[in-house]
Amino acid sequence: MKRFTLTLAALTLCCSTLVAQTFNEWRDPEINEVNRVKMHSSYKIFDSTSAAEGAYCDKSNPYRLSLNGTWRFNWVENADQRPTDFFTPAFNDKGWHDIEVPGMWELNGFGDPIYVNIGYAWRGNFRNDPPNIPIEQNHVGSYRRTFNIPQEWAGRDIFLNIGSATSNVYVWVNGKFVGYSEDSKLGTQFDLTKFVKAGENLIALQIFRWCDGTYLEDQDFWRMSGIARDVELVARHKSRLQDVMITPSLDEEYKDGKLDVKMEFTSGVKKADVKLLDAKGAVVAQQSLTPAKGKAEWQAEIKAPLKWSAEEPNLYKVVISASNGKQTTEAYAQRIGFRTSEIKNAQLLVNGQPILIKGVNRHEMDPLKGYVMSRERMIEDIRIMKEFNINAVRTCHYPDTPEWYDLCDEYGLYLIDEANIESHGMGYGEQTLAKNPLYTKAHLERNSRMVMRDKNHASIIIWSMGNEAGFGENFEACYRWIREFDPSRPIHYERAEGNDFTDIVCPMYAYPDWCVKYLENNPKKPLIQCEYSHAMGRFQGVLGLDSKIP
């Protein structure tokens, strides 16, 4: 494991060290982020313990400021036509357009959405040549707007959250370079504390249609560009929670539970109060802790907890209150479910019982807004799936917005959470990016960041390392990292069939006789077809098979 521990340490160091801009990040596969904050779980942040114990929504927190809405916008057809000084306060954007954020360029009059199955969106004389990408038709969007920092935020650390930017994003504040990020389907966070001032500030973003990371984003769906999820500022107390990993488990008889809560704090936190609340808000267990070197852990035995499953999605809530020794500085909430996900005797078991996966692959696709999904549309998707007796979803083929996981926890859907990796257009032979050392770092980052963000969700019963991206040592590294970090869930990857780097045999479009033959030959792994019927609608079919049902 030493190799992979060192790799992750290098990634963490890179995330915490200020690095200057080179203007070449968008075509350098070794640079996938500059000054990006290390990924953490998607817990809710509140300004008081009572608020954290209440409604599971932190949008009313006075230390949040939405940057959704109208931005000034410039669009160019070719990458070499992009403005290079637009982020300066003195720049005149009078001739620019307006665009709504979040919003996709192509659905707002800038370029055309295109559908591509196998192959990248670039056409013409350009041939696949990773990491090189075209200049022509590589549209670039540049954004500007002002925002005001309240006086009440003085003394806090201020962070920018961008939920999703396709295919990458550069950030400047008040004319100074802040950072850069790739991976269009995971959020990115930047520390703006040193860049902002009380009162009015200027923020500028620049997004490329294609970057070197686009070689890993060849999913079979409509290709669009822009900002697909919320953009906001969050002002955090200097004494705060950094990350939390919550692992609820069950005993060997699947009756009693155990709760393991591992926390990381900034150095200013002197005490942490942790509670487990049931669905009615009653305290089930609680403990006060004193962090040592910024870390604390709480383990509690829970007698006969209500178990979580897709049929009975019983949820509890973990509430953490951080104190600097004088007062509560922030509070946090994370809903959790007591359930197990494991493989025994070639069967996938949840809470010790074999389950039959009846699922779909779901793209984040709104018929009117493209990649921009509202809460109402997500609930509509869940309602339709429930009406058709669907119990499972693969997030094809990238992580979804964090709210989707909250809703699946609440309404009860089994999730296969999939990393934003599909290099289908490169094929599966020796040219696959799974074997390309230039993309080792990107494979590992995209998998590890997904797991670090989503690790606390009960609905996720399987991790998926990606889709249709060949096989090679890059996926071997991802498998080993996930297995070490989270041994509580099986790992899935279709192109790893026949080797030890998938816990599930998960073919595509396998004929029934093939499935029957596999199941009759004393399988060591469960069989779940990850795709069996392809349609250009909102959902793409997945047939779930366990080891007994052909």
C-alpha positions in Angstrom: 0.0 0.0 0.0 3.0 2.3 0.3 2.9 3.4 -3.3 -0.8 4.5 -3.1 -0.4 6.2 0.3 2.4 8.3 -1.2 0.3 9.1 -4.2 -2.5 10.4 -2.1 -0.2 12.4 0.1 1.2 14.0 -3.1 -2.3 14.9 -4.2 -3.1 16.4 -0.8 0.0 18.5 -0.8 -0.8 19.7 -4.2 -4.3 20.8 -3.0 -3.0 22.8 -0.1 0.0 24.6 -1.6 -0.5 27.9 -3.5 0.7 27.5 -7.1 1.0 30.2 -9.7 -0.9 30.2 -13.0 0.9 29.0 -16.1 -1.9 29.6 -18.7 -1.2 26.1 -19.9 -3.3 24.2 -17.3 -6.1 23.4 -19.7 -3.9 21.2 -21.8 -1.5 19.8 -19.2 -2.6 16.3 -17.9 -0.3 16.6 -14.9 -2.2 19.8 -13.7 -5.8 19.1 -12.9 -6.1 21.7 -10.2 -4.3 24.8 -8.9 -5.1 26.0 -5.3 -8.2 23.8 -5.1 -9.3 23.0 -1.5 -9.1 19.3 -0.6 -12.3 17.4 -1.1 -14.4 16.7 1.9 -17.8 15.1 2.6 -21.0 17.0 1.8 -22.2 17.6 5.3 -24.6 20.5 6.1 -23.2 23.6 7.8 -25.2 25.6 10.3 -24.5 28.5 12.6 -26.0 26.9 15.7 -26.6 23.4 17.2 -30.4 24.0 17.2 -30.4 24.8 13.5 -28.4 21.6 12.8 -30.9 19.6 14.7 -33.8 21.1 12.7 -34.6 20.9 9.0 -32.0 19.2 6.9 -31.2 22.2 4.7 -28.5 24.7 5.3 -29.5 27.3 2.7 -30.8 29.7 5.4 -27.3 29.9 7.0 -26.5 33.7 7.2 -22.9 32.8 6.2 -23.9 31.6 2.7 -24.2 33.9 -0.3 -25.6 32.6 -3.6 -23.8 33.8 -6.7 -26.5 32.3 -8.9 -28.2 34.7 -11.2 -27.2 37.1 -14.0 -23.5 37.3 -15.0 -21.8 39.3 -17.8 -20.7 36.8 -20.4 -18.5 36.6 -23.5 -18.3 33.6 -25.8 -15.7 32.9 -28.6 -15.7 30.2 -31.1 -12.0 29.3 -31.0 -9.8 29.1 -27.9 -7.2 31.5 -29.3 -9.8 34.2 -29.6 -10.5 34.3 -25.8 -10.0 37.5 -23.9 -6.9 37.5 -21.7 -7.4 40.6 -19.6 -11.1 40.4 -18.8 -10.6 39.6 -15.2 -9.0 43.0 -14.3 -11.3 45.5 -12.5 -10.6 48.2 -15.2 -11.9 45.9 -18.0 -15.0 47.3 -19.9 -17.6 44.6 -20.4 -20.2 46.9 -21.8 -20.4 45.0 -25.1 -20.8 41.6 -23.4 -24.0 39.6 -23.1 -25.9 38.4 -20.0 -26.2 34.8 -19.1 -27.9 33.0 -16.2 -25.8 30.9 -13.8 -26.3 28.0 -13.6 -26.9 27.6 -17.3 -25.6 25.8 -20.4 -24.2 27.9 -23.2 -25.8 26.0 -26.0 -29.3 26.4 -24.5 -28.7 30.2 -24.2 -27.8 30.9 -27.8 -24.0 30.2 -27.7 -23.1 27.2 -29.9 -25.1 24.1 -30.5 -25.6 21.0 -28.3 -24.5 17.9 -30.1 -25.1 14.2 -29.4 -22.2 11.8 -29.7 -22.2 8.1 -28.8 -18.7 6.7 -29.4 -16.2 9.4 -30.0 -15.3 12.9 -29.0 -17.2 16.0 -30.0 -14.3 17.4 -32.1 -14.5 16.7 -35.8 -12.7 17.8 -39.0 -9.0 17.1 -39.4 -8.2 16.7 -35.7 -7.4 13.2 -34.6 -7.3 11.9 -31.0 -3.9 12.8 -29.7 -4.0 12.9 -25.9 -3.4 15.2 -24.2 -3.5 17.6 -27.2 -6.9 19.1 -28.0 -8.2 21.4 -30.8 -8.0 25.1 -30.8 -10.6 25.5 -33.5 -14.2 25.1 -32.3 -12.9 24.9 -28.7 -15.4 27.5 -27.4 -14.5 29.6 -24.4 -16.9 31.4 -22.1 -15.7 34.2 -19.9 -17.8 35.4 -16.9 -17.8 38.5 -14.7 -19.9 39.8 -11.9 -19.6 41.7 -8.6 -20.6 40.6 -5.1 -20.7 42.2 -1.7 -19.0 40.8 1.4 -21.0 41.6 4.5 -19.3 43.3 7.5 -20.5 40.4 9.6 -18.2 38.1 7.8 -15.1 39.8 9.1 -12.6 37.4 10.6 -14.0 34.4 8.8 -12.5 32.3 6.1 -14.4 32.7 2.8 -14.7 30.0 0.3 -16.1 29.8 -3.3 -18.0 26.7 -4.2 -18.6 25.9 -7.9 -20.9 22.9 -8.2 -20.0 21.9 -11.8 -18.2 23.6 -14.7 -17.7 21.9 -18.0 -15.0 21.2 -19.0 -12.8 23.2 -16.5 -12.7 26.6 -14.8 -10.3 29.4 -14.1 -11.0 31.8 -11.2 -9.9 35.4 -10.6 -11.0 37.7 -7.8 -10.3 41.5 -7.9 -7.9 41.0 -10.7 -5.8 38.3 -9.0 -5.6 34.6 -10.0 -7.2 32.3 -7.5 -7.1 28.9 -9.0 -8.0 26.3 -11.6 -10.0 23.0 -11.6 -10.8 20.1 -14.0 -13.4 17.3 -13.6 -16.7 18.8 -14.8 -19.0 16.6 -12.6 -17.5 17.2 -9.1 -17.7 20.5 -7.3 -14.6 22.6 -6.7 -13.8 24.9 -3.8 -11.3 27.8 -3.5 -10.2 29.8 -0.5 -10.9 33.4 -1.3 -10.0 34.8 2.2 -6.8 36.6 0.9 -8.4 37.9 -2.2 -11.6 39.5 -1.0 -12.4 42.7 1.0 -15.5 44.0 2.8 -17.9 45.6 0.4 -17.9 45.1 -3.4 -15.6 42.6 -5.1 -15.2 41.4 -8.7 -15.1 37.7 -9.6 -14.2 36.4 -13.1 -14.3 32.9 -14.5 -13.2 31.3 -17.7 -14.3 27.9 -19.0 -13.2 25.9 -22.0 -15.4 23.6 -24.0 -12.6 21.1 -24.1 -9.4 20.6 -22.0 -7.0 17.7 -21.6 -9.5 16.2 -19.1 -12.1 16.0 -21.9 -10.4 12.8 -23.0 -11.9 11.3 -19.8 -15.3 12.7 -20.4 -16.6 10.9 -23.5 -19.9 9.9 -22.1 -22.7 8.9 -24.4 -25.1 11.8 -24.1 -25.7 15.4 -25.2 -22.5 17.4 -25.1 -22.9 20.9 -23.6 -20.7 23.5 -21.8 -21.1 25.9 -19.0 -22.0 26.0 -15.3 -24.5 23.3 -14.4 -24.8 23.6 -10.6 -24.9 26.3 -7.9 -22.2 28.8 -7.4 -22.0 30.3 -3.9 -19.8 31.8 -1.2 -19.5 30.3 2.3 -18.0 32.1 5.3 -16.5 29.6 7.7 -15.4 30.2 11.3 -11.7 29.6 11.7 -12.5 27.0 14.4 -14.4 24.5 12.3 -14.9 20.9 11.1 -12.8 20.0 8.1 -14.2 16.6 7.3 -16.1 13.7 8.8 -16.4 10.1 7.9 -19.4 8.3 9.4 -19.6 4.5 9.2 -22.7 2.9 10.6 -22.5 -0.9 10.6 -24.4 -3.9 11.9 -23.3 -6.9 13.9 -23.0 -10.4 12.5 -26.7 -11.1 13.2 -27.7 -7.7 11.5 -29.5 -6.7 14.6 -27.5 -4.3 16.7 -25.5 -1.4 15.3 -22.2 0.3 15.7 -21.5 3.9 14.8 -18.0 5.1 14.0 -17.5 8.9 13.5 -14.0 10.1 12.5 -13.6 13.9 12.5 -11.0 16.4 11.4 -11.0 19.9 12.7 -8.9 23.1 12.4 -6.6 23.7 15.3 -8.9 26.2 16.9 -11.5 23.6 17.9 -11.1 22.7 21.5 -14.2 20.6 22.0 -16.7 18.7 19.9 -20.1 17.5 20.9 -21.5 14.7 18.8 -25.1 13.4 18.9 -27.0 10.7 17.1 -30.7 11.7 16.6 -33.5 9.4 15.4 -36.1 10.4 12.8 -38.2 12.2 15.5 -35.2 14.2 16.7 -34.7 12.3 20.0 -31.2 11.8 21.2 -30.1 8.1 20.8 -26.5 8.6 21.9 -24.1 11.5 22.5 -20.5 12.3 23.5 -18.3 15.3 24.2 -14.8 15.0 22.8 -11.5 16.9 22.9 -9.7 16.8 19.6 -6.0 15.8 19.6 -3.9 17.3 16.8 -7.1 18.2 15.0 -8.7 14.8 15.1 -11.3 13.0 17.1 -13.2 9.8 16.9 -16.4 8.6 18.5 -17.7 5.0 18.5 -21.1 4.1 19.9 -23.0 0.8 20.3 -26.7 1.2 19.1 -29.2 -1.4 20.2 -31.5 -2.6 17.4 -31.4 0.5 15.2 -34.0 0.8 12.4 -32.2 -0.4 9.3 -31.9 1.5 6.0 -32.9 -0.2 2.7 -34.5 1.0 -0.5 -37.8 -0.4 0.7 -37.5 1.1 4.2 -35.2 4.1 4.1 -34.9 4.7 7.8 -32.6 7.6 8.5 -30.8 8.9 11.6 -28.9 12.2 11.9 -25.4 12.9 13.2 -25.0 16.4 14.6 -21.6 17.8 15.5 -21.0 21.0 17.3 -17.5 22.6 17.2 -16.4 24.9 20.0 -13.3 27.1 20.4 -13.5 26.7 24.2 -15.7 29.8 24.7 -18.7 29.2 22.4 -20.1 27.0 19.6 -18.5 28.2 16.4 -20.3 26.1 13.9 -22.6 23.0 13.8 -23.0 20.3 11.2 -25.5 17.6 10.3 -25.3 14.5 8.2 -28.1 12.0 7.7 -27.0 8.4 7.9 -28.5 4.9 7.7 -27.6 1.7 9.4 -27.1 -0.9 6.7 -24.4 -3.2 5.3 -23.4 -3.9 1.7 -21.3 -7.0 1.1 -20.8 -10.0 -1.1 -21.1 -13.5 0.3 -21.5 -16.7 -1.6 -21.5 -14.8 -4.9 -24.5 -12.7 -3.9 -24.8 -9.0 -3.2 -26.3 -8.7 0.3 -27.9 -5.6 2.0 -28.4 -6.1 5.7 -27.6 -9.8 5.2 -30.3 -10.3 2.6 -29.7 -11.0 -1.1 -31.2 -8.2 -3.2 -32.3 -8.2 -6.9 -31.1 -5.0 -8.6 -33.9 -3.6 -10.8 -32.3 -0.4 -12.0 -31.6 2.3 -14.5 -28.6 4.4 -15.6 -29.6 8.0 -15.1 -28.0 11.0 -16.7 -28.4 14.4 -15.1 -30.5 15.8 -18.0 -33.4 18.2 -17.9 -35.4 18.4 -21.1 -35.4 22.2 -20.9 -32.2 23.1 -19.1 -29.8 20.4 -20.0 -27.4 19.5 -17.2 -29.1 22.0 -14.8 -31.3 19.9 -12.5 -33.8 21.4 -10.1 -34.8 19.6 -6.8 -38.3 19.3 -8.3 -37.0 17.5 -11.4 -34.9 15.1 -9.3 -38.0 14.2 -7.2 -39.9 13.7 -10.4 -37.3 11.3 -11.6 -37.5 9.4 -8.3 -41.3 9.3 -8.5 -41.2 7.9 -12.0 -38.7 5.2 -11.0 -40.7 4.2 -8.0 -43.8 3.9 -10.2 -42.0 1.5 -12.4 -40.7 -0.6 -9.5 -37.1 0.5 -10.0 -35.0 0.2 -6.9 -31.5 1.1 -8.1 -29.6 3.8 -10.1 -26.2 4.0 -11.5 -25.1 7.6 -11.8 -24.0 7.2 -15.4 -21.3 8.1 -15.9 -20.2 10.6 -13.3 -21.0 11.8 -9.8 -24.3 13.7 -9.5 -25.1 16.8 -7.6 -25.0 16.2 -3.8 -28.7 16.8 -3.4 -29.4 13.7 -5.5 -27.7 11.5 -2.9 -29.7 13.2 -0.1 -33.0 12.5 -2.0 -32.0 8.8 -2.6 -31.2 8.4 1.1 -34.6 9.9 1.9 -36.8 8.1 -0.6 -34.9 4.9 -0.8 -32.9 4.0 -3.9 -29.8 1.9 -4.1 -27.0 3.8 -5.8 -23.9 2.8 -7.8 -21.8 6.0 -7.5 -19.7 6.3 -10.6 -16.5 8.3 -11.2 -16.4 10.8 -14.0 -14.2 8.6 -16.3 -15.2 7.4 -19.8 -12.6 7.4 -22.5 -14.6 5.3 -24.9 -13.4 7.3 -27.9 -9.8 6.0 -27.3 -10.9 2.4 -27.6 -9.9 -0.5 -25.3 -6.6 -1.6 -26.7 -3.0 -0.5 -26.0 -4.1 3.1 -26.7 -6.5 3.2 -23.8 -6.0 5.9 -21.2 -6.2 3.3 -18.5 -2.6 2.4 -19.5 -1.4 5.9 -20.2 0.8 7.2 -17.4 0.0 10.8 -18.3 -3.5 10.1 -17.0 -2.7 8.1 -13.9 -3.1 11.1 -11.6 -6.5 12.1 -13.2 -7.9 8.6 -12.8 -7.0 8.5 -9.1 -8.1 12.0 -8.4 -11.5 11.5 -10.0 -12.1 8.3 -8.1 -10.7 9.5 -4.7 -12.5 12.8 -4.8 -15.8 11.1 -5.5 -15.4 8.7 -2.6 -14.3 11.5 -0.2 -17.3 13.6 -1.1 -20.0 10.9 -1.0 -18.7 8.5 1.6 -21.4 9.1 4.2 -24.5 8.3 2.1 -26.5 5.3 3.0 -28.0 5.0 -0.5 -24.5 4.3 -2.0 -24.0 0.5 -1.8 -21.4 0.2 -4.6 -18.6 2.3 -5.9 -17.9 2.4 -9.7 -14.5 3.4 -11.0 -15.9 4.6 -14.3 -17.5 3.4 -17.6 -16.1 2.1 -20.9 -12.6 3.3 -20.4 -10.5 0.2 -21.1 -8.5 -1.5 -18.4 -4.9 -1.0 -17.1 -2.8 -0.1 -14.2 -4.6 3.3 -13.7 -7.7 1.4 -12.6 -5.7 -1.0 -10.6 -4.5 2.0 -8.6 -8.0 3.3 -8.2 -9.3 -0.1 -7.0 -6.5 -0.4 -4.3 -7.1 3.2 -3.1 -10.9 2.8 -2.7 -10.5 -0.6 -1.1 -8.1 0.8 1.5 -10.1 3.9 2.2 -13.6 2.3 2.3 -13.7 -1.4 2.9 -17.5 -1.2 3.6 -18.7 -1.3 0.0 -18.1 -3.5 -3.1 -16.3 -1.9 -6.1 -17.6 -2.3 -9.7 -16.0 -1.7 -13.1 -17.3 -3.4 -16.2 -14.0 -3.5 -18.2 -12.3 -5.3 -15.3 -14.3 -8.5 -16.0 -12.1 -11.6 -15.6 -9.6 -10.1 -13.1 -9.5 -9.2 -9.4 -10.2 -5.5 -9.9 -14.0 -5.7 -9.8 -16.1 -7.3 -7.0 -19.0 -7.8 -9.4 -19.3 -9.3 -12.8 -21.0 -6.5 -14.6 -21.2 -7.0 -18.4 -23.0 -4.9 -21.0 -25.7 -6.4 -23.3 -25.0 -10.0 -22.4 -27.3 -12.5 -23.9 -29.5 -14.6 -21.6 -27.7 -17.8 -22.4 -24.4 -16.2 -21.4 -25.8 -15.2 -18.1 -27.3 -18.6 -17.5 -24.0 -20.3 -18.3 -22.1 -18.0 -15.9 -24.6 -18.6 -13.1 -24.5 -22.4 -13.6 -20.7 -22.5 -13.3 -20.5 -21.9 -9.6 -19.7 -18.1 -9.8 -17.5 -16.4 -7.2 -19.0 -13.0 -7.9 -22.5 -11.7 -8.3 -23.7 -10.9 -11.8 -25.3 -7.5 -12.5 -25.6 -6.3 -16.0 -24.6 -2.6 -15.9 -26.3 -2.0 -19.3 -28.7 -4.1 -21.3 -30.9 -1.7 -23.4 -29.9 1.6 -24.8 -32.4 4.3 -25.6 -32.0 8.1 -26.2 -34.4 9.0 -23.5 -34.0 10.3 -20.0 -33.2 6.9 -18.6 -31.0 4.1 -20.1 -31.8 0.6 -18.9 -29.9 -1.6 -16.5 -31.0 -5.1 -15.8 -30.1 -6.4 -12.3 -29.3 -10.1 -11.9 -28.2 -11.8 -8.7 -26.5 -15.2 -8.6 -29.7 -17.2 -8.7 -31.9 -15.5 -11.2 -30.9 -15.7 -14.9 
